[in-house]
Amino acid sequence: MALLHSNKQLLFAGVALLISILGCLTPVFAVAFEVKNGNNTCIMAELSANISVKYAVANKQMNTVLVALPDNATVDNSSTCGNDTVAPLLVVRFGDGHSLSLNFSRNASDYQVDTLSVTLNLSDSAVFVNSSTKAPMTVSSSSTGIKASLNTTYRCMSATHVTLTDVNVTFSNMRVEAYLPAANFSKEATVCNADISTSTPAPKTTPVTTATTAPPAPTTAPTNPTAGIYNVTKSNETCLLAKMALQLNITYQNKTTVFNINPLTTVAGGACDTNSSTLILRDGSTNLTFMFMLNDTKKFYLSGIAVATSGGFIADNKNLTYLRGTLGRSYMCSAEQTLTVTSVFSINAFHLQVQPFGVSSGKFGTAEECQLDEDNMLIPIIVGAALAGLVLIVLIAYLIGRKRSHAGYQTI
């Protein structure tokens, strides 16, 4: 019995480790929420969350499932700005009867999340497969570590974990502020310890953005990056396939940095849906997310890119139209192309081939080549045709000249 108990402990420890690893693959695209009292905004939040849940199934066994906060999560009507007797409350509702709530309090100088609560509908068979309990499950914790100075935004891009009974919540890419003095996040931020580099002093507050008019310091570009092959699976089948060599250009705090994504140290993750798919690449402390969309004409395109680094740099753009292709086919571009995301962030892509929808048998479909590749192929054809035409003109001139030369001699 002691050995069996030990094996169970090892099993649960392994599952917890797996959940922790999966938590690191949280999409960079955070979901935004806002609580208002009339026209006045009192709570704003942008965050990603992975919720791991251990629940009972038949024969007194336990299953563990990972529930990601979806991008269609909404603010529940029970959310409130509070008053003299009621604390501010953000309640986020998602899926089939699930919710996550943050209850705030304040003193003269700080505000904090007093209580984190999670309610899960265990009768949701799509998530909690074979659950032996159908009643809702609600768990709470008063140890969240989410605390900030008043009139500053709490910011934590790193993964942070809150442990509840049979539930673990992993937050990342998080910005939240209660008791807002205006209708938007404050310019100053209280940064969590995980985001603060150990090589620099830890200030209590730091500006979210730094305005400067001086030109950025130049940096030496590395060699061209190595191509990596990445995939996303759904139901044990490949739903997104990508091959690409990536080089990031970031301008931050008056310094331009150019560095490559190393496929040997990069972990890929993501998700696939009917009309949207996401590829998440994590190379060390750099998180890079690509979001693809499929429109009504069965054409796909890269609709968004986001990046977050441990140094505090964050940038994203969800209004892109790069890498256009047809459902069931792949987009391919061997030539170097620059994907401009913002004025301070761009990606140099080499040897790129991607298929975010309609992957069959784990292989790329027929490639649709980019205009750059077609132009590169067209130039040699034009040059070759011009040379051939020149040779033909010289040959015709030679034959005409030779014919005239023979015509100048008469037989006697």
Phi, psi and omega in degrees: 000322179298320179294319179297316179298320179296318179297322178296320178298318178297321180297312181295324178296320178295319178296318179298320178296318179298317180297321179298318178295317179296328179298330178290344182263020179300134182301145180291331181289108180276155177265136185259140179223152182211133177247131183234154168240098189069240178263001184261125177274130181244334179225132171230144180211140169229124184199157168246145182215134170245129183243114176264132187231131174256123184224159185275141173236193184297158177059032177059026176272163180238136173248155175236132181231148177254122180247119179267139176293116185282163182284353176260015175297148185231162176280125181283153182295342179283351176296147184209152174279345178081178177206205183294336183245345183241130181281152175300143185216129172250119178244121180254125181251139181206158177061209183266077175085022178259152178208158177224131184229146177239121180254125188254155170216170182212162168231203185293335186235337188229162167230161183204164171273107180291315186220132170254124179236142177232127175244129184233134178271099184289351176276359175285092187291340178290333180258308183260079185293130177061029177295133180276350179244132182252351182284153176298150181240124179236128179228152183220160176213139177257008180246081183258333183075007181267103184212139183210161174289147176302147180064025170228156177268131172284124183232130178208101179281333181289161177286127177235142189245136173239124184260127175237180180290114180063010181222136173235130179250126177247112177266151171202166180050047192256130167227127181213144177209130173248166182057046184297134176280343180218187185270017179211170178303145176292153181291329179273150182229141167265114188264136180292157183300326182294335181271346184272125180295139180289347182272354181234155177300149183264096178287154179289319178227145176223147178295144176292321178231153180241118180275136179207148178250353180285147179291146181293147178291134182289158177223152180280125182287140177286176176292167180302142184286164177268140181284139175239155178250125184233150178214156174238137181245153175218125184055043177065017176235144180290124180248344177218134182226133182215141171231124184198150171247123192239138177228124185262137176243113184234130173248117186211131179053048175063029178219133177260127180239133177238123180212158184264151168275123183268112182296338181286337181245010184261133176255130182255144174209191178147195182207155179232138173226183184297314185243008179211150176210154185225135173245123181245125178244128179238110178245100184064240182264008180257124175252126181232126184236133174245130179242129182245149177233152176240121183269183185291341179268014179064033174250133178255161178200159176278111187262341183203148174223140176219151178220146173215133179239161181293341178284357177101359180281130179223135176207146175202158177210119183254018182236044182262164177218044181273167169053057182281138178205180183252142179307131180089352177242169179248153173264132183226138177210106180281331181288157176290133175224147181256123177260102180279121181262306175221182179291344182242007182211129176212165181233129169267119182250134180235150172047052188265134170214127185217143175220099185274352181217152172067033177286132181242128177058027177069021182234153176297143172280184178306133185277136169255113188280149180286166181295327180298317179294320180296320178294319179296326176284328184289324182300310177299326179295316180296315179298316180297319179295321179295318178295318178297318178297320179296316178298320181295318179297316179297318181296316180296318179298321179296315182295320178295317179296322180293320180296318179294325180295317178294325182291343181282346180255128180253144178282130180264000000 
